[in-house]
Amino acid sequence: MSFEVILEDLVNRVPQTVGAILVDWEGEAVMEHCSCDPYDIRFIAAHKGIILARLKEMQGAAQVGEVEDVVVTSSRGHLIIGCIDQYYSLVMKIEHNCPVALALYHFRLAITALKREV
């Protein structure tokens, strides 16, 4: 299965999804599938590295294990960020009324599929 098919499947399976994007360690887009302007999802994804870096600092200090994924909730929606490996991450933006548990379930399935492809 290709990156494009995995991302399209993820977006189609989760209601109220704005988009999903696969990014490299520098925040550069590898592939995205979204219902918004691609620039918007690329901009969000480029900044995910800041969030992951801070969480990884915390995990080292607190000895809580490796960060797999994180959900950031704001008044405008949710951002789900997950590590595929040390070089690639998946970022998904969903609307505020989207069921987060459903989104996380499909997000984690997509992470597993992407790990096989990378």
N, C-alpha and C positions, 0 to 999 in steps of 0.2 A: 504494500500500500504506500502511496506517495505522501509527502508532507501535505500537499494540496488537498488530497482526499481526506486525510485525517482531520485537518482543520475545518474543512467544509462539513464533514460529518458531525464534528463537535458543535459547531454553530447551529446546524440544523436540528440537532437533538435537544438543545437547551432553549426553552422559550425565553424571549426577551434578551437574547444575547446580541450585543452590539458588534462584537468581533473577537477573533483570536489571532494571535501572531506568534510565530516562532522567531526568536532572536538569538544572536550569537553573544559571546562574552563582552563585546564592545557595545551592545545595544543596537546593533545593525539588524534590520529586518532580513530574514531569510525567506519567509513566506507568510502571507496573511490572508484571512478570509473575513470580510466584514460587511456590514450594511451601512457603514459610515464612510466618510472621506478617509481613504487609506492613510493620509497624513496624520489624522487624529490618533489612530491606533498606533502608528509608528512613533509618534511623539510620546505617548504614554509608555510604550515598551522601552524606548531609549532610556527612560528614567527609572526603570525597574531595578537597574543595577545598584542604585543608591539604596533602595529598600533592602535588597538581598544582602548587600555588603554590611549594613547595620545589623541585620538579623544574624549573619554569620559571626560578627564580632560578639554578639550577645551569646550565641550558642557556645562559643569557645570559653567565654568567661563563666557561664552558668553550667557548662557540661550537660546540656540537655539533649545531645545528639544532633545529627545533621538536619538542617531545614529541608523539608520536602516541598511544602507549599504553604502559602499564606493568603489570607483573604483580608483585603483592606476595604472597609465600608465607609462610605461618605453619604452625604445627603442626596447625591446624584446617582449613586449606584455602587456596585461592588467591582473590585479589581482582584482577580485571582492570579497569583504568580507561582509558578512551579519550576523546580530544577529538573532538567532532563539528564544532564551530566555537568561536569565542570565548565563546559563550553557553551551549552545551549539552555535556553529557558523558554517556557511557554507562558504567555500572558493572555488573559481573557477578560473582557469587560462585559458586565451584564447590568441590566437595568435594576433599579432598587427593588422592584416587586418580583424579581425572578427568585424562585426557590433556591437558596444557596446550597442546600444539601444535594439537590438534584444536579446543580451545576458542578459541584465538587466531584460527584460520582463520575460524571461523564468526562470531566477535566482529567481525573486520575486515570481513566481508561485511555484517554488520548496521550497522556504522558507515557504510559506503558507502550503504546503503539509507536510513539516517536522514538523511544529508547531502542526499539528493534530496528528502526530505520536509520538511526544515527550510527 
